[in-house]
C-alpha cells in the first residue's frame, strides 16, 4: 500500500517545527503499518477553515492519477476544520480509490467510525469557531479604542509599536495630500501616477503607482480621520491627513469618472445534497441550478447532470425544487434514524469502537503489564537472596522502562480523550431536536447520515447507512433490491426509504 502525507499549519502561533512533527508521526505510523510513503504535500500558514490551499488542491487532483492508495494526515483537523469540505473532499478521494487515514486518530470503517470521525471534525470546527469568537472579541475591544486591527496600513500612516494607534507618517502623508489635491484640481489619474513613479515613489506595498492605485485611496475615509472597523465607526478616531472639503471634491470627481466593474456576483447558495443526489432514470449526479420567473422571483432546483449537459433527449427527468427536497430528506432521516432504540445502539457501537480504534494504547498497556511482571519476579529473586553483578543494572532498566511506559500511556490517553455516554447522547440529541429549518442543521444531518438519494418520476428513494458498508449505493443496487417494496435493511446494511413523489412538501 502506498501513501502520501498531507501536513499543514495555520499562521496563528505555529511554525515550521509543527510540520516536522506531523511528518515524523505520519512516517512512524506508515512504517508500523507496512505503508510506503511516496510523497508529501505541505501547506504552510493556511487555515483548514478554507479549501483554498495550493498543495491540498494539488493532492486532491493527483488522487485521480492512481499513484497512491492513502492520504495520511496527523489528525483530521489538518485535512479540514469544516464539515462540508471534509465530506466533500473525502468523497472525491474515495471516488478515486484513495482512503483518508489519521495517524493519531485511527478510526474504524463501520457506522460507529463514521460517527466518531464526524464528532472529531465537529469538535475541530467548534474549536475553530470558539477561537474566532475570542479573536473577534479582542478585535472589537481594539476597535472601540480606535486601535489597529491588522491588514495593510494605508499610505500616509504608521502604527505605534506600543499603543497600536494610527499616527501620521511625515514621509508619506505629503504624498497622499498631493494625490488628493492634484486629482481634485482636474489632473488625470494616469498623469499623477506617472509623475510619482518618475520621482521613485511607490505604493504602500512597494509597487509602482497605476491608475487603479488611487481607487482605494480616494474611497478611504481614514484620510479624513474616520476610524472604521465592521459596524464600529468613530469620526475623529485617528488623525486626518486631508480635510473634509478636499475629500468631498475628490469624491464628486471620482464618481463622475467612475468605471463600472461588471455585474454583481451571484448569490451564494448551498446545495446540501451535492454528491449525494442522483437521477433515478440514468444514475447521473444531479446538480444545482436556478431560474427566474416572469415576476422576478428566483427559484433553485436540482437537475439531472445528463439532462443539464445534453438536453432532454438524453434524460427527461424533471428538475426538482431544492428547499422542499432538502427539508424532506432531513425530516425523513430524523424519523428513520433517531428513535430511542437506535440512539442507544449507536452509543454502544461508539463506546465499543473507542476501545478498538487506538491500536497503540493496548500495546503499551500490555508492555507495561509484562514489565511489572518482570519487576515482581526480580524483586522476589532479590528477597530470596539470588543476586548477580547485573541485578541492580537490570532493576534500574526495568524501573526506567516502567516509568517511560506510564508516560507514553498518559500521553496517548491525552491525545484522544474518551467520549462519555452522556456526551455522545447529548451530541445525538442535538441532531434529533435541532431546527430542521436551519440550513446548518440540515447540512449536519445530510453529511453525517445520508448515503444517497435517488429521484424518479413518481418516487424518491433515500438510503441511510446502518452498518459497515459506507460506499455510495448505486442505481443498480436500488433497482435490484427490494427497496421498491419498503423492505427492512438489506444484507449490506443499507436502509432504503421509498416515498411517493407527490408526498414531497410544496411540490
C-alpha positions, 0 to 999 in steps of 0.5 A: 500500500502506498501513501502520501502525507498531507501536513499543514499549519495555520499562521496563528502561533505555529511554525515550521517545527509543527510540520516536522512533527506531523511528518515524523508521526505520519512516517512512524505510523506508515512504517508500523503499518507496512505503508510506503510513503511516496510523497508529501504535500505541505501547506504552510500558514493556511487555515483548514477553515478554507479549501483554498490551499495550493498543495491540498488542491494539488493532492486532491487532483493527483488522487485521480492519477492512481499513484497512491492508495492513502492520504495520511494526515496527523489528525483530521483537523489538518485535512479540514476544520469544516464539515462540508469540505471534509465530506466533500473532499473525502468523497472525491478521494474515495471516488478515486480509490484513495482512503483518508487515514489519521495517524493519531486518530485511527478510526474504524470503517463501520457506522460507529467510525463514521460517527466518531470521525464526524464528532472529531471534525465537529469538535475541530470546527467548534474549536475553530469557531470558539477561537474566532469568537475570542479573536473577534472579541479582542478585535472589537475591544481594539476597535472601540479604542480606535486601535489597529486591527491588522491588514495593510496600513494605508499610505500616509500612516504608521502604527505605534509599536506600543499603543497600536494607534494610527499616527501620521507618517511625515514621509508619506502623508505629503504624498497622499495630500498631493494625490488628493489635491492634484486629482481634485484640481482636474489632473488625470489619474494616469498623469499623477501616477506617472509623475510619482513613479518618475520621482521613485515613489511607490505604493504602500506595498512597494509597487509602482503607482497605476491608475487603479492605485488611487481607487482605494485611496480616494474611497478611504475615509481614514484620510479624513480621520474616520476610524472604521472597523465592521459596524464600529465607526468613530469620526475623529478616531485617528488623525486626518491627513486631508480635510473634509472639503478636499475629500468631498471634491475628490469624491464628486470627481471620482464618481463622475469618472467612475468605471463600472466593474461588471455585474454583481456576483451571484448569490451564494447558495448551498446545495446540501445534497451535492454528491449525494443526489442522483437521477433515478432514470440514468444514475447521473449526479444531479446538480444545482441550478436556478431560474427566474420567473416572469415576476422576478422571483428566483427559484433553485432546483436540482437537475439531472447532470445528463439532462443539464449537459445534453438536453432532454433527449438524453434524460427527461427527468424533471428538475426538482425544487431544492428547499422542499427536497432538502427539508424532506430528506432531513425530516425523513432521516430524523424519523428513520434514524433517531428513535430511542432504540437506535440512539442507544445502539449507536452509543454502544457501537461508539463506546465499543469502537473507542476501545478498538480504534487506538491500536497503540494504547493496548500495546503499551498497556500490555508492555507495561503489564509484562514489565511489572511482571518482570519487576515482581519476579526480580524483586522476589529473586532479590528477597530470596537472596539470588543476586548477580553483578547485573541485578541492580543494572537490570532493576534500574532498566526495568524501573526506567522502562516502567516509568517511560511506559506510564508516560507514553500511556498518559500521553496517548490517553491525552491525545484522544480523550474518551467520549462519555455516554452522556456526551455522545447522547447529548451530541445525538440529541442535538441532531434529533431536536435541532431546527430542521429549518436551519440550513446548518442543521440540515447540512449536519444531518445530510453529511453525517447520515445520508448515503444517497438519494435517488429521484424518479418520476413518481418516487424518491428513494433515500438510503441511510447507512446502518452498518459497515458498508459506507460506499455510495449505493448505486442505481443498480443496487436500488433497482435490484433490491427490494427497496421498491417494496419498503423492505427492512435493511438489506444484507449490506446494511443499507436502509432504503426509504421509498416515498411517493413523489407527490408526498414531497412538501410544496411540490 
